[in-house]
């Protein structure tokens, strides 16, 4: 579990602390949007709960990722699509219209983007 945490912390310190949320969605804080984290396993999702990233995300904040992992497992790349669908549906409940999406690929490829719900 230390490898995902280490790799993400290094990436976060270089990229996220900058203006990642602002660039992707126009928001400043992690709680200004909903989250869709690729469900690559418990260790991957747990990284977003650690103090290392300073995001202060709760299990509820990442419930679309946890639910997808629980019900479908890690389906590799398509996993994020299930999480995005659930996160976009969740925006109606949380009353947030933005979802920050982050996915992972082979060789520690990290991609992120923002989605905005339109009525």
N, C-alpha and C positions, 0 to 999 in steps of 0.2 A: 503493500500500500504506500510505501514512502516514495516510490518512483512517480506515480501520478501527482502526488502532492508536491514533490520537488519540482517536477517539470512545469506544472501549472503555476507554481509560485514564481519561478523564474520568468515564465512568459508574462504572468500578470504584472510583475514589477516593471517589466520593460514596456508592456503595451497597455494593459488595462488601467493602470493608475493614471495614464495620460487621459485621453478623451474618448475611450472606446464607447462607453454608453452614450456620450454626447454625439459622437460621430455616427453611431448606428441608429439612434432613436431621438436624439435631442433632449435626453434626460441627464441629470447629474448624479443621482443616487440609485443604488441597487433596488430600493423599495419603490421607486417611481415607475416600475414596469413589472410585468410578470416574466417568468423565466422558463425557457425550454432547454434543458441540458441533456445532451446525448446520454442515454442510459447504458453506458458501456460497462457497467458493473457497479457494485456498492462502493468500491474504492474511488471510482471516478466521481460519482455523485457526492460522496462524503467530502471530497475536497472543497466543494462549494459551501460547506458548513463550517469549515475550519477557520480559525482566526488568522491563518496565514494569508488568506485572500482579502480579509477585512471587508467582506461583503455583508456579513451578518444575516445570511439567509437561513430561514428556518426550514424544517422538514415540510411544513405546509407550503412554503414558497416554491419548493421543488416537487410538490405532489404530482404534477404530470409526469415527471421523470421517474419518480419512485413507483407510481402505479403502472407505468409502461414496463418497467423492469420486472415488477411482481407478476404481471399477467402475460407478458410476451417474451421476457428475457432480452438479451442483447441480440438483436437481429442484424447487427453490423450497420451499415449506412442507412437502410430504411427505418431503423429505430427512431431516428429524430423526427420523421414524418408523423408518427403516432403521437409523439410528445408535443409537437407543434399543434396538431389538431386539438389535443386536450387543453393546451395552454391558451389557444385562441378562444376556445369555448369558455375557459375559466375567466377570461377578461370581463365577461358579462356579470360574473359574481363579484369579482374584486373591483369592478368599475374602473379598471385601468384599460387603456386602449392600445397599449404597446407591449410587445413581447420581445425580449432579448433571447436570441437563439444561439446556441454554441454547440458545435459538433466536432468530433475527433475522427481522424483517419489513421491509416498506417504510417509509421515513421514519425509519430507525434505531430501530424498535421492538425492544425486547429483552425477552424473557420467560424466566423461569427457574423451575424447580421441582425437587423431589427425588422420586425413586422408591426404594422399598425392596422388595427381593426377598423374597417369602414362600415357604416350602417347602410 
